[in-house]
Amino acid sequence: MRASILAAAVVACIAVSGTAVAHEFKAGDLTIDHPSSRPTPPGAKVGVGYISIRNDGTEPDRLVGGSATVAGRFEVHASTIEDGVARMRRVEDGIALEPGATVTLASGGTHVMLLDLKEPIVKGQSFDGTLVFERAGTVPVRFSVEDFGATASAPSHEGHRP
């Protein structure tokens, strides 16, 4: 009996953690997979967002903006290395989503900057946001807050000027 209860608890934990890890949103031909963020220390003014977007349609679309309940501003930024120095710049014209393509906004590359944070981003919690596309319009999403560990550390935003 005790082993059955333990097994049921393990299965329930796996099921719950599976739903927390894999979450996606649909908007027409777009599949928005696993919006996530990382925890911030108290008093931080910037955070990050990561997401994968797949266009299964025959027409291109473009991510042109968004919002998040935890931030005053939402911007898409691209990271580059120039003369050995990492630099981040706002992507002014959005991110193209060609038919059949998947675009991944991730650490070290193109990503979402959450600026003017209203509150700390806390591991294990989540927050609401929207993504705005030229064709698909405004799509509500939910960002999960995960600690990815040292192997995938977030780029430093120290000295970053919005």
C-alpha positions as CSV (number, residue, x, y, z in Angstrom):
1,M,0.0,0.0,0.0
2,R,2.7,2.4,1.0
3,A,4.6,1.7,-2.3
4,S,1.4,2.4,-4.3
5,I,1.0,5.8,-2.6
6,L,4.6,6.7,-3.2
7,A,4.4,5.6,-6.9
8,A,1.2,7.6,-7.4
9,A,2.9,10.7,-5.8
10,V,5.9,10.3,-8.1
11,V,3.7,10.0,-11.2
12,A,1.7,13.1,-10.1
13,C,4.9,15.1,-9.6
14,I,6.2,14.1,-13.0
15,A,2.8,15.0,-14.6
16,V,2.8,18.4,-12.9
17,S,6.4,19.2,-13.7
18,G,5.8,18.1,-17.3
19,T,3.0,20.6,-17.7
20,A,5.1,23.4,-16.1
21,V,8.0,22.7,-18.4
22,A,6.2,22.3,-21.7
23,H,3.7,25.0,-22.5
24,E,2.8,26.5,-25.8
25,F,0.3,29.0,-27.2
26,K,-1.3,29.1,-30.7
27,A,-2.1,32.1,-32.8
28,G,-3.3,31.1,-36.3
29,D,-0.4,29.4,-38.0
30,L,2.1,30.4,-35.2
31,T,3.1,28.1,-32.3
32,I,4.7,30.0,-29.4
33,D,6.6,27.5,-27.4
34,H,7.7,27.8,-23.8
35,P,7.9,31.5,-22.9
36,S,10.3,31.7,-20.0
37,S,12.4,34.1,-17.9
38,R,15.1,34.0,-15.3
39,P,14.9,35.1,-11.6
40,T,16.2,38.6,-10.8
41,P,17.7,39.9,-7.6
42,P,15.7,42.4,-5.5
43,G,16.0,45.9,-7.0
44,A,16.9,44.8,-10.5
45,K,15.5,47.0,-13.2
46,V,16.0,44.6,-16.1
47,G,15.0,41.0,-16.8
48,V,15.0,38.7,-19.8
49,G,12.5,36.6,-21.7
50,Y,13.1,33.6,-24.0
51,I,10.7,32.0,-26.4
52,S,10.5,29.9,-29.6
53,I,8.1,30.7,-32.4
54,R,7.3,28.4,-35.3
55,N,5.4,29.6,-38.4
56,D,3.5,26.6,-39.9
57,G,1.7,28.9,-42.4
58,T,2.4,29.9,-46.0
59,E,2.6,33.6,-45.2
60,P,5.4,35.4,-43.3
61,D,4.7,37.2,-40.1
62,R,6.8,39.4,-37.8
63,L,7.1,39.8,-34.1
64,V,6.9,43.5,-33.6
65,G,6.5,44.0,-29.8
66,G,4.9,42.8,-26.7
67,S,4.4,43.5,-23.0
68,A,4.8,41.8,-19.6
69,T,3.0,42.5,-16.4
70,V,6.3,42.7,-14.4
71,A,7.9,45.3,-16.7
72,G,7.2,48.9,-17.8
73,R,8.7,48.1,-21.2
74,F,9.2,45.1,-23.5
75,E,11.9,45.2,-26.2
76,V,13.5,42.6,-28.5
77,H,17.3,42.8,-28.4
78,A,20.0,41.2,-30.4
79,S,23.4,40.3,-28.8
80,T,26.5,40.5,-31.0
81,I,30.3,40.3,-30.4
82,E,32.1,43.4,-31.7
83,D,35.9,43.5,-31.3
84,G,35.7,40.9,-28.6
85,V,33.0,42.8,-26.6
86,A,29.5,41.6,-26.2
87,R,26.9,44.3,-27.2
88,M,23.1,44.4,-27.1
89,R,21.0,46.5,-29.4
90,R,17.3,46.9,-29.7
91,V,15.8,45.3,-32.8
92,E,13.9,48.2,-34.3
93,D,12.1,46.4,-37.1
94,G,11.0,43.3,-35.3
95,I,11.8,39.6,-36.0
96,A,10.9,38.0,-39.3
97,L,9.0,34.7,-39.1
98,E,9.3,33.1,-42.5
99,P,6.9,30.3,-43.5
100,G,8.1,26.9,-42.2
101,A,10.7,28.5,-40.0
102,T,11.3,28.4,-36.2
103,V,12.8,31.5,-34.5
104,T,14.3,31.0,-31.1
105,L,14.9,33.9,-28.8
106,A,17.5,32.6,-26.3
107,S,20.4,33.6,-24.1
108,G,23.4,34.9,-26.0
109,G,21.4,35.8,-29.1
110,T,18.2,37.6,-29.8
111,H,16.0,37.8,-26.7
112,V,13.4,39.8,-24.9
113,M,14.5,42.6,-22.6
114,L,12.0,43.3,-19.8
115,L,12.9,46.9,-18.7
116,D,11.8,49.0,-15.8
117,L,10.8,46.0,-13.7
118,K,7.9,46.7,-11.3
119,E,8.8,43.7,-9.1
120,P,11.5,41.0,-8.8
121,I,11.1,38.0,-11.2
122,V,10.9,35.0,-8.8
123,K,12.0,31.5,-9.6
124,G,9.0,29.0,-9.7
125,Q,6.5,31.7,-10.4
126,S,5.1,32.9,-13.7
127,F,3.8,36.2,-15.1
128,D,1.5,37.2,-18.0
129,G,2.6,38.9,-21.1
130,T,1.6,39.5,-24.7
131,L,3.4,39.1,-28.0
132,V,2.4,41.4,-30.9
133,F,2.7,40.2,-34.5
134,E,2.0,42.0,-37.8
135,R,-0.4,39.3,-39.0
136,A,-1.4,37.2,-36.0
137,G,-2.1,40.3,-33.8
138,T,-1.8,40.4,-30.0
139,V,-1.3,37.0,-28.4
140,P,-1.5,36.5,-24.6
141,V,1.2,34.2,-23.2
142,R,2.5,33.2,-19.7
143,F,6.2,33.3,-18.9
144,S,7.5,30.6,-16.5
145,V,10.4,31.7,-14.3
146,E,13.1,29.1,-14.3
147,D,16.7,28.9,-13.0
148,F,18.7,27.4,-15.9
149,G,21.9,27.0,-13.8
150,A,25.5,27.9,-14.5
151,T,25.7,26.1,-17.9
152,A,23.3,28.5,-19.5
153,S,23.9,31.7,-17.6
154,A,22.2,34.8,-18.7
155,P,24.3,37.5,-20.3
156,S,25.2,40.3,-18.0
157,H,23.0,43.4,-18.4
158,E,25.2,45.4,-16.0
159,G,25.7,48.9,-17.4
160,H,23.0,48.2,-20.1
161,R,21.2,51.4,-21.0
162,P,17.7,51.1,-22.4
